Amino acid sequence: MNLRNQRFTAVGYGTVREDKRKGPNSFFFDGERRFVTQSFHALTKSWLKLNMNPSTGSGGTCYGDSGGPHFL
């Protein structure tokens, strides 16, 4: 399988930042399940690294979703 052409879907219930300029007080939690697609970045012996850059069409996960599932 060629990982470079694959899209991954991150799923979670983490908090959301309303505005990047407002600092830590701009996070809120509404209990909604969200998802975002990400592209392949690198593969090491320990980690699958995914691109989380919105300008390239890949999004990041919500604050608090560390360790959440990623689906191929």
N, C-alpha and C positions, 0 to 999 in steps of 0.2 A: 504494500500500500504506500502510495506517495503522499506523505503528510503535507507537503508544501501546497497542494491544491485543495486541501480539506478545510471545511468550516466547522468550528466547534461551537456548541451552545452552552453557555454558563447560565445556571438557574439558581435563584435564591430569593430570600425574604429580607435582605439587609436594608439598611437605611439609605435614604436618597439625599443628595445635596442639592438644594434649590438653586444656589448660585455660588460658583467657585470663588467669588471675591469676598464673600461674607465671613469666611472662617468657620471654626467648628460649630458655631451656633446655628448654621444654616442647614443642619441635617434634620430629617424628620423620618418617622416610621409610620406607615399606614397599614401594615399587614398584607400588602399586595405581593403576589409572586411575580417576579420580573425575570426576563431573560435577555441575553445579548449574544450576538454571534461574534466570534473571534477567529483570527487566522493563525496558522502555524508560525512560530518564530524560531525555535530550536529544540533539539532533543538531546539530552545528556543521559548518563547511566541512571541518574536519580530523578530527573524532572523533565516533564513536557512543558516547554515554555511557549506561551501564547501571546500574540500581539494584542495590545489593548490601547490602540491609538485611534480615536474617532476620525481623524483626518484620513486614515487609510481604509475606513469602513469597518474597523474593529472597535468594539466597545469594551469598557471595563466593567467589572462587577461592582455591586453595591457595597458600601462600607458595612462591614460586619459579615460578609459572605465568605470570609477566608475558609478554605477547605470545602467549600460547596461543590456540588457535582458539575462536571463538564461532560457534555455528550457529543459524540461524533456522529 
